């Protein structure tokens, strides 16, 4: 789901993801400005951003927008909301973690 932007995600693991393990996610997002990424559960628990967002200069993945890589560690099971925000444009995805 995105507002003022188009958002695409490329998963480097098969869902559901395993909590406590680093998961690599690559994003393509239209809009303007740097990308900020965060993840949380409805109870307020936050996931650690292991690395990124790292902007990618080139890629064979052809979707609209600029591309960034991120690494998250989800500390517990649940339905995580990953929020992606640029100066202009924002979006989110829900990821199931076991």
N, C-alpha and C positions, 0 to 999 in steps of 0.2 A: 504494500500500500504506500503510495507516495502522494505528496502534495507539492505542486509547483516544480515537479521534477519527474523523471522516469528512473526507476530503480531496478537493477538486476543483480542477482546473487548467484555465485558459483560455489558449490559446496565441495570440499575436498575430503569428505567422509560421508558414509551413508547414514541417514537418520534412522532411528533416533540416535542422537549423539550420546556419548558416555560422559557423565560428569567426572570432573577431576582431571580430564585429559585435554591437551591443547587441540583446538579445532581451527583449521585454516579456512577462512572464508574470503573470497574475492568479490568485490563489488564494482559495478559500473553504475554511475549516477550522473544524470544531466544536472544542470544548475550552474551555480557560480560559487567560487570560494573553496577553501580547504574542507576536507571531510573530517567530521568528528563522529566517533562511534562509541556506543555504550550498550550495555545489556543489563536487564533487570527482571526480577520476578514480581508478581503482584504484591508480595509481602515486603518488598523493598530490598531484598537481597540483590547485590550487584555482582556481576561476573568480572573477573580480572581480564584486562586487555593485556595479553602476553607481549604483543608487539603491534605496531602499526597505529593508525593507518599509514601504509607505505604506498606512495603514488608509483604506478607502473608506467614506464615510458612507452612500451610497445607490448603487443599481445596478439595471439591468434584468435582470441575470443572477441568476436565482432558484435557488440551491442552498443547502443547509444551511450554517450557520456564518457567521462574520464574514469580510469580504473585504479583501484586501490586494493591492497591486500591487508588482511587483519588476522590476528591470532587471538582467540578467546579461550579462557578456561572457565567452564561453568561449574561452580562449587557444589551444586546439588541438583537433584532431579526436579523437573517441572517444565512448564511452558514459558520459555524465555522470550522477552520482547527485545529485539536488537534494534536500536534507534540509530539512524544515520542522518546527519544534519550538515548542510552546507550553508553558506551565507544566504544563498537564495535556493530554496528547495529542501525538503526533508522527506523521510520515509521510514518505514519500519517493516520488519518481518517477525513472525513468531516461529521459534524453533523448539521442538520437543527434545528434551534431554532426559535420559534415564539414569 
